[in-house]
Amino acid sequence: MKTHLHFQKYGAGPRVVLAFHGYGQSEGHWRTLIGTLGPEVTVYAFDLFYHGRSRLAKPDAPLSKKRLGELLEEFLRAQGIETFSLLAFSMGAKFALTAVEQFPVAVEQVWLIAPDGLQRQFWYALATYPPWMRGVLGRAVLRPQRLLRFLDTLHQRRLIDGNLIRFAQWQLDSREKRLRVYRSWLGFRQLTFELKRLAAILNGRPTPVTFFLGRHDRVIPRAGLQQFIGSLHNARTVLLEAGHAGLLYDVAAYLRRHPELRLL
């Protein structure tokens, strides 16, 4: 099987946006928000690997930033794209931030909606623990009860928020979802960032970065992002009365109410 990074093109405007969705979604989840961006944009919405129609030749091997950069470079060359902006939600931020590192001069603007990859998340911490923990995660694909009991123990000891428990239960309620969780945890574990270096890249021009965050988001809590946001020279934050799961729709509604703040 050959590696294939699937995308769908929306619009025909002169400004290019590359969009990367969150966990458990596909490129189609951007359609509601794309409608708020106006006719000036062309959006290339990608399926992340282990989601939609994107495929890795070696699905059990971790995706490196170098390899992802090569795939994006092939895409840009094939489409004749020289400059672009980035739009990402949650786990998709790992792809967008890799693009920032790989193509710093080509990136015009960045919009991050509850971005993963800028703070150490509980789920990815599990995936990057020693091999015995990976074995626990692997066995949970077939029998999730032990992992759920472990998480419930952490909750009882007030080491993990109850909303995260419910999020985990939703992620683990079918074998298909459990396999996708496992592969995403392990497959994207090398997409990590040295935050001082990343801030230096964004501050070099400086590149405008907009953060859309949910006040009630327990998956990507805003408190863990404040230090990085404060290190950027050209950043703004839009704080919405929202949690994590429906944040894309809240951002779309916000942009409809504030057309003067369209992304482009």
C-alpha positions as CSV (number, residue, x, y, z in Angstrom):
1,M,0.0,0.0,0.0
2,K,1.3,3.4,-0.9
3,T,1.2,6.4,1.4
4,H,-1.7,8.8,0.5
5,L,-2.5,12.1,2.2
6,H,-6.1,12.7,1.0
7,F,-7.5,16.2,0.7
8,Q,-10.7,17.9,-0.5
9,K,-10.6,21.3,-2.2
10,Y,-13.2,23.9,-1.3
11,G,-13.6,27.3,-3.0
12,A,-11.6,29.0,-5.7
13,G,-10.3,32.2,-4.0
14,P,-6.7,33.5,-4.3
15,R,-5.8,32.9,-0.7
16,V,-4.9,29.3,0.2
17,V,-5.7,27.7,3.5
18,L,-4.6,24.2,4.6
19,A,-7.0,22.7,7.2
20,F,-6.3,19.8,9.5
21,H,-9.2,18.3,11.6
22,G,-9.2,16.8,15.0
23,Y,-9.4,13.3,16.4
24,G,-12.3,11.2,15.2
25,Q,-13.2,13.6,12.4
26,S,-12.5,13.9,8.7
27,E,-12.0,16.7,6.2
28,G,-15.8,17.1,5.9
29,H,-16.0,18.5,9.4
30,W,-14.6,21.8,8.1
31,R,-17.6,22.5,5.8
32,T,-19.6,24.5,8.4
33,L,-16.7,26.7,9.2
34,I,-15.4,27.1,5.6
35,G,-18.7,28.8,4.8
36,T,-17.8,31.6,7.1
37,L,-14.4,32.4,5.5
38,G,-15.7,34.2,2.4
39,P,-15.1,33.9,-1.3
40,E,-11.4,35.0,-1.1
41,V,-10.2,31.6,0.1
42,T,-9.4,28.2,-1.3
43,V,-9.4,25.6,1.4
44,Y,-7.5,22.3,1.1
45,A,-9.0,20.2,3.9
46,F,-6.9,17.0,4.7
47,D,-7.8,13.7,6.3
48,L,-5.3,12.9,9.0
49,F,-3.8,9.5,8.9
50,Y,-5.9,6.7,10.5
51,H,-8.9,8.9,9.6
52,G,-11.0,9.3,6.4
53,R,-9.2,8.3,3.2
54,S,-5.6,9.0,4.1
55,R,-3.3,6.0,4.3
56,L,0.2,5.3,5.5
57,A,2.3,2.7,3.7
58,K,3.5,1.5,7.2
59,P,0.6,2.2,9.4
60,D,2.2,0.7,12.5
61,A,5.4,2.9,12.2
62,P,5.4,6.4,13.9
63,L,5.1,9.3,11.5
64,S,8.1,11.6,11.6
65,K,8.0,15.3,11.1
66,K,10.6,14.9,8.3
67,R,8.3,12.4,6.5
68,L,5.2,14.6,7.0
69,G,7.2,17.6,5.7
70,E,8.1,15.6,2.6
71,L,4.4,14.7,2.0
72,L,3.3,18.3,2.4
73,E,6.1,19.5,0.1
74,E,4.9,17.0,-2.6
75,F,1.4,18.4,-2.2
76,L,2.4,22.0,-2.5
77,R,4.6,21.3,-5.5
78,A,1.8,19.4,-7.3
79,Q,-0.8,22.2,-6.6
80,G,1.6,25.0,-7.5
81,I,1.2,26.6,-4.0
82,E,3.9,29.0,-2.8
83,T,2.3,30.6,0.2
84,F,-0.6,29.5,2.4
85,S,-2.3,29.9,5.8
86,L,-3.0,27.1,8.3
87,L,-6.2,26.2,10.1
88,A,-6.2,23.3,12.6
89,F,-8.4,21.9,15.4
90,S,-7.1,19.8,18.3
91,M,-4.9,16.9,17.1
92,G,-4.7,18.5,13.7
93,A,-2.5,21.2,15.2
94,K,0.4,18.7,15.3
95,F,0.2,18.7,11.4
96,A,-0.2,22.5,11.2
97,L,2.7,23.2,13.5
98,T,4.9,20.7,11.6
99,A,4.1,22.8,8.5
100,V,5.2,25.9,10.4
101,E,8.5,24.4,11.2
102,Q,9.0,22.9,7.7
103,F,7.9,26.0,5.6
104,P,8.3,29.0,7.9
105,V,8.6,31.5,5.0
106,A,5.6,30.2,3.1
107,V,3.1,30.5,6.1
108,E,1.1,33.7,6.0
109,Q,-1.2,33.2,9.1
110,V,-2.1,30.5,11.5
111,W,-5.5,29.7,13.2
112,L,-5.4,27.2,16.0
113,I,-8.7,25.9,17.6
114,A,-8.0,24.2,20.9
115,P,-4.6,23.1,19.6
116,D,-2.9,19.8,20.7
117,G,0.9,19.6,20.7
118,L,1.6,22.7,22.7
119,Q,1.3,21.1,26.2
120,R,1.8,17.6,27.5
121,Q,-1.6,15.9,27.3
122,F,-2.5,12.9,29.4
123,W,-3.4,10.8,26.4
124,Y,-0.1,11.3,24.6
125,A,1.8,10.9,27.9
126,L,0.3,7.4,28.1
127,A,1.4,6.6,24.6
128,T,5.0,7.7,25.2
129,Y,5.4,5.9,28.5
130,P,7.6,2.8,28.6
131,P,6.7,-0.3,26.4
132,W,4.7,-1.9,29.2
133,M,2.2,1.0,29.0
134,R,1.9,0.6,25.2
135,G,1.1,-3.0,25.9
136,V,-1.8,-1.9,28.1
137,L,-3.1,0.4,25.4
138,G,-2.7,-2.4,22.8
139,R,-4.7,-4.9,24.9
140,A,-7.3,-2.2,25.5
141,V,-8.2,-2.4,21.8
142,L,-9.7,-5.8,22.4
143,R,-10.6,-5.4,26.1
144,P,-10.9,-1.8,27.3
145,Q,-12.3,-2.6,30.8
146,R,-9.0,-2.7,32.5
147,L,-7.9,0.7,31.1
148,L,-11.3,2.2,32.0
149,R,-10.9,0.9,35.6
150,F,-7.4,2.4,35.7
151,L,-8.8,5.8,34.5
152,D,-11.7,5.6,37.0
153,T,-9.1,5.0,39.8
154,L,-7.3,8.2,38.7
155,H,-10.6,10.0,38.8
156,Q,-11.4,8.8,42.3
157,R,-8.1,10.1,43.4
158,R,-8.8,13.4,41.7
159,L,-5.9,13.0,39.4
160,I,-8.1,13.3,36.2
161,D,-11.2,15.3,35.5
162,G,-14.5,13.6,35.2
163,N,-15.1,15.2,31.7
164,L,-12.0,13.4,30.5
165,I,-13.3,10.1,31.8
166,R,-16.5,10.6,29.7
167,F,-14.3,11.6,26.7
168,A,-12.3,8.4,27.1
169,Q,-15.4,6.3,27.4
170,W,-16.7,7.8,24.1
171,Q,-13.3,7.1,22.4
172,L,-13.3,3.5,23.6
173,D,-16.9,2.5,23.0
174,S,-16.2,0.4,19.9
175,R,-13.3,-1.7,18.5
176,E,-12.9,0.6,15.5
177,K,-12.6,3.7,17.8
178,R,-10.2,1.9,20.1
179,L,-7.9,0.9,17.2
180,R,-7.9,4.5,15.9
181,V,-7.1,5.8,19.3
182,Y,-4.2,3.4,19.7
183,R,-2.8,4.0,16.2
184,S,-3.1,7.8,16.5
185,W,-1.5,7.8,20.0
186,L,1.5,5.8,18.7
187,G,1.6,7.0,15.1
188,F,1.8,10.7,16.0
189,R,4.0,10.5,19.1
190,Q,7.0,12.0,17.2
191,L,5.0,15.1,16.3
192,T,6.3,17.1,19.2
193,F,7.7,20.6,19.4
194,E,10.3,22.5,21.3
195,L,8.3,25.5,22.2
196,K,11.0,28.1,22.4
197,R,12.2,27.1,18.9
198,L,8.6,27.1,17.6
199,A,8.0,30.6,19.1
200,A,11.2,31.9,17.5
201,I,10.1,30.7,14.1
202,L,6.7,32.3,14.4
203,N,8.3,35.5,15.8
204,G,10.8,35.8,12.9
205,R,8.4,37.7,10.7
206,P,6.3,37.8,13.0
207,T,3.5,35.4,11.8
208,P,0.0,36.3,12.9
209,V,-1.4,33.4,15.1
210,T,-5.1,33.4,16.3
211,F,-6.2,31.0,19.1
212,F,-9.8,30.0,19.5
213,L,-10.2,28.4,22.9
214,G,-13.1,27.0,25.0
215,R,-13.5,28.3,28.5
216,H,-14.9,24.9,29.6
217,D,-12.5,22.8,27.5
218,R,-11.1,20.0,29.7
219,V,-9.3,18.2,26.9
220,I,-7.1,21.1,25.9
221,P,-7.3,23.5,28.9
222,R,-6.4,27.1,28.0
223,A,-4.3,27.5,31.2
224,G,-1.6,25.2,29.7
225,L,-1.4,27.4,26.6
226,Q,-1.0,30.8,28.2
227,Q,2.8,30.7,28.5
228,F,3.3,29.8,24.8
229,I,0.7,32.4,23.6
230,G,2.5,35.0,25.7
231,S,5.8,34.3,24.1
232,L,4.4,35.2,20.6
233,H,4.8,38.7,19.2
234,N,1.7,38.6,17.0
235,A,-0.9,36.5,18.7
236,R,-4.5,37.0,19.7
237,T,-7.0,34.8,21.6
238,V,-10.7,34.4,21.2
239,L,-12.2,32.8,24.3
240,L,-15.6,31.1,23.7
241,E,-18.1,29.8,26.2
242,A,-17.6,26.2,25.0
243,G,-16.2,22.8,25.7
244,H,-14.0,20.8,23.3
245,A,-16.2,18.6,21.2
246,G,-18.4,21.2,19.6
247,L,-15.8,24.0,19.4
248,L,-15.7,24.0,15.6
249,Y,-19.4,24.9,15.5
250,D,-18.9,27.6,18.1
251,V,-16.1,29.1,16.1
252,A,-18.2,29.1,13.0
253,A,-21.1,30.8,14.9
254,Y,-18.7,33.4,16.3
255,L,-17.3,34.2,12.8
256,R,-20.9,34.6,11.5
257,R,-21.6,37.1,14.3
258,H,-18.3,38.9,13.7
259,P,-17.8,39.0,9.9
260,E,-15.2,41.7,10.4
261,L,-13.0,39.0,12.0
262,R,-13.1,36.6,9.1
263,L,-9.9,34.7,8.9
264,L,-8.8,36.4,5.7
